[in-house]
Amino acid sequence: MTKVLWDTVALNTPLSGPIGPDPDERAAMKGVIFNAVENSVERVFGPDAWDEVLDRADVGGAYTSLGNYQDIELVAIVNALPDDTGPGLDDRLRWVGINAMPFLQESFPRFFEDIELRGFLPSLNHMIHPEVRKLYPGANPPDFDIDYSEAGVISLRYQSERKLCWLAEGFVLGASAAFDEPVTVKQPTCMHDGADHCDLRIELHSA
């Protein structure tokens, strides 16, 4: 049965989920993601909150946008976020995706200009991710199989060893808020339930 994971009409009603992912300690993630988390925490909880998160996570915290860092550090930081961000790692990753969008919009304004949500999401593979790879050599953003043939719906197929589908959901919801286009996100198929990929079904309320 398809479950509604989050609805931008009711962002204050998070749903808990299983803890994950189990990160490969050899994997590396670009520091710009950590910068986005830092910005989100300080903007929402105040300037001292980031240092408190780093202390609880027991990580260094000196992240440069071009640096490479272990995935496990991101998981440690997300698990150390204030309780208001949600009870489980799934909720907290969605919170990060939602609240990181203002930082990303400010850092990469051209990606958000003269476009709406239904055009922005399909542009991820052919426009935004190639630019990310140019700006941050060695970055490995996920590729999405995107289908928007159904009226009022965008379908994203996500597949990654990182299994950060919950973060992807958050980015979608954050983008919907940035474009002022409310959506409902459902995930009928998920790697955390044993599938080899995740399907994100994004229903556009404005359609």
C-alpha positions as CSV (number, residue, x, y, z in Angstrom):
1,M,0.0,0.0,0.0
2,T,1.3,3.4,-0.9
3,K,2.0,5.6,2.1
4,V,2.1,9.4,2.2
5,L,5.5,10.3,3.6
6,W,5.1,14.0,3.8
7,D,2.7,16.6,2.6
8,T,3.7,20.2,2.1
9,V,0.2,21.2,3.1
10,A,0.9,19.7,6.6
11,L,4.7,20.0,7.1
12,N,4.2,20.0,10.9
13,T,3.0,16.5,10.9
14,P,6.1,14.3,10.4
15,L,5.8,10.5,10.2
16,S,8.5,8.3,11.7
17,G,10.2,5.5,9.8
18,P,12.9,2.9,10.0
19,I,16.4,4.0,10.9
20,G,18.9,4.0,8.0
21,P,20.9,4.2,5.9
22,D,23.9,2.0,6.7
23,P,26.7,4.1,5.2
24,D,29.8,2.8,3.5
25,E,32.7,4.4,5.5
26,R,34.7,4.5,2.3
27,A,32.2,6.7,0.6
28,A,32.8,10.5,0.4
29,M,30.4,13.4,0.2
30,K,31.1,17.0,-0.8
31,G,31.3,19.6,1.9
32,V,28.7,21.8,0.3
33,I,26.1,19.4,1.7
34,F,27.5,19.8,5.2
35,N,27.5,23.6,4.7
36,A,23.8,23.4,3.8
37,V,23.1,21.5,7.0
38,E,25.0,24.0,9.0
39,N,23.1,26.9,7.5
40,S,19.8,25.2,8.1
41,V,20.6,24.5,11.8
42,E,21.9,28.0,12.5
43,R,19.0,29.7,10.7
44,V,16.3,27.7,12.5
45,F,17.9,27.1,15.9
46,G,20.3,30.0,16.3
47,P,24.1,30.5,15.9
48,D,25.1,28.3,18.8
49,A,23.1,25.3,17.7
50,W,25.6,24.1,15.1
51,D,28.4,23.7,17.7
52,E,26.1,21.8,19.9
53,V,25.2,19.4,17.1
54,L,28.9,18.9,16.3
55,D,29.6,18.1,20.0
56,R,26.9,15.6,20.2
57,A,27.9,14.0,16.8
58,D,31.6,13.9,17.9
59,V,32.9,15.2,14.5
60,G,35.3,17.9,13.6
61,G,33.0,20.3,11.8
62,A,35.6,22.1,9.6
63,Y,33.8,21.5,6.3
64,T,34.8,23.3,3.1
65,S,32.5,23.2,0.1
66,L,35.1,21.5,-2.1
67,G,36.3,19.0,0.5
68,N,35.4,15.3,0.6
69,Y,34.0,13.8,3.8
70,Q,32.7,10.5,5.0
71,D,29.0,9.8,4.5
72,I,29.0,8.4,8.1
73,E,29.8,12.0,9.3
74,L,26.6,13.3,7.7
75,V,24.6,10.5,9.4
76,A,26.2,11.3,12.8
77,I,25.3,15.0,12.4
78,V,21.8,14.3,11.3
79,N,21.3,11.9,14.2
80,A,22.6,14.7,16.5
81,L,20.1,17.3,15.3
82,P,17.7,18.9,17.8
83,D,14.7,16.7,18.6
84,D,12.4,19.2,17.0
85,T,13.7,18.0,13.6
86,G,12.0,14.6,14.1
87,P,12.2,11.4,16.0
88,G,14.0,9.3,13.4
89,L,16.7,9.6,10.8
90,D,14.2,9.5,8.0
91,D,12.3,12.6,9.5
92,R,15.6,14.4,10.1
93,L,16.9,13.8,6.6
94,R,13.6,15.2,5.2
95,W,14.0,18.2,7.5
96,V,17.5,18.8,6.2
97,G,16.3,18.7,2.6
98,I,13.4,21.0,3.2
99,N,15.5,23.6,5.2
100,A,18.6,23.4,3.0
101,M,16.7,24.8,0.0
102,P,17.0,28.5,0.9
103,F,20.8,28.0,1.2
104,L,20.9,26.2,-2.1
105,Q,18.7,28.8,-3.8
106,E,21.0,31.6,-2.5
107,S,24.1,29.7,-3.5
108,F,22.9,28.7,-7.0
109,P,20.3,31.3,-8.0
110,R,20.5,30.6,-11.7
111,F,19.0,27.2,-11.2
112,F,15.8,28.7,-9.8
113,E,15.3,31.6,-12.3
114,D,12.5,31.6,-14.8
115,I,11.3,28.1,-14.0
116,E,8.6,26.3,-12.1
117,L,8.6,23.1,-10.1
118,R,7.5,20.9,-13.0
119,G,10.4,22.2,-15.1
120,F,12.9,22.4,-12.2
121,L,12.7,18.7,-11.2
122,P,13.2,17.3,-14.7
123,S,16.2,19.6,-15.2
124,L,18.1,17.9,-12.4
125,N,19.8,15.3,-14.6
126,H,20.5,17.3,-17.8
127,M,21.2,20.8,-16.3
128,I,21.8,21.0,-12.6
129,H,23.8,17.8,-11.8
130,P,26.3,18.4,-14.7
131,E,26.8,21.9,-13.4
132,V,27.3,20.6,-9.8
133,R,30.0,18.2,-11.2
134,K,31.8,21.2,-12.8
135,L,31.6,23.3,-9.7
136,Y,32.6,20.4,-7.4
137,P,35.0,18.0,-9.1
138,G,34.5,14.5,-7.8
139,A,30.9,15.1,-6.8
140,N,28.6,12.2,-7.5
141,P,25.0,13.4,-7.3
142,P,22.4,10.7,-8.0
143,D,20.7,10.4,-11.3
144,F,16.9,10.2,-11.4
145,D,14.7,8.5,-14.0
146,I,12.1,11.2,-14.4
147,D,8.6,10.7,-15.8
148,Y,6.1,13.5,-15.9
149,S,3.8,12.1,-18.6
150,E,0.9,11.7,-16.1
151,A,-1.1,14.9,-15.7
152,G,-0.4,16.5,-12.3
153,V,2.3,14.0,-11.3
154,I,6.1,13.9,-11.5
155,S,7.6,10.5,-10.9
156,L,11.2,10.2,-9.7
157,R,13.0,6.8,-9.7
158,Y,16.0,7.1,-7.3
159,Q,18.8,4.5,-7.0
160,S,21.9,5.0,-5.0
161,E,24.1,3.0,-2.6
162,R,23.7,5.9,-0.1
163,K,20.0,5.2,0.1
164,L,19.2,8.8,1.0
165,C,15.8,8.8,-0.6
166,W,14.5,10.7,2.5
167,L,16.9,13.5,1.8
168,A,15.7,13.5,-1.8
169,E,12.1,13.8,-0.5
170,G,13.1,16.8,1.6
171,F,14.8,18.5,-1.4
172,V,11.6,18.0,-3.4
173,L,9.5,19.5,-0.6
174,G,11.9,22.3,-0.2
175,A,11.8,23.1,-3.9
176,S,8.0,23.0,-3.8
177,A,8.1,25.6,-1.0
178,A,10.6,27.8,-2.9
179,F,8.4,27.8,-6.0
180,D,5.2,28.1,-3.9
181,E,3.7,25.0,-5.5
182,P,2.4,22.7,-2.8
183,V,2.8,18.9,-3.4
184,T,2.2,15.6,-1.8
185,V,5.1,13.1,-1.9
186,K,4.3,9.3,-1.8
187,Q,6.8,6.5,-2.0
188,P,5.2,3.2,-3.2
189,T,8.7,1.6,-3.6
190,C,11.7,2.1,-1.3
191,M,15.1,0.5,-0.9
192,H,14.7,0.6,2.9
193,D,11.8,-2.0,2.4
194,G,14.1,-4.2,0.3
195,A,13.6,-2.9,-3.2
196,D,16.6,-2.1,-5.5
197,H,15.3,1.5,-6.0
198,C,12.9,4.1,-4.7
199,D,10.0,5.6,-6.5
200,L,8.9,9.1,-5.5
201,R,5.5,10.1,-6.7
202,I,5.1,13.8,-6.5
203,E,1.5,15.0,-6.8
204,L,1.2,18.7,-7.9
205,H,-1.7,20.3,-6.1
206,S,-1.7,23.2,-8.5
207,A,-2.3,21.0,-11.5
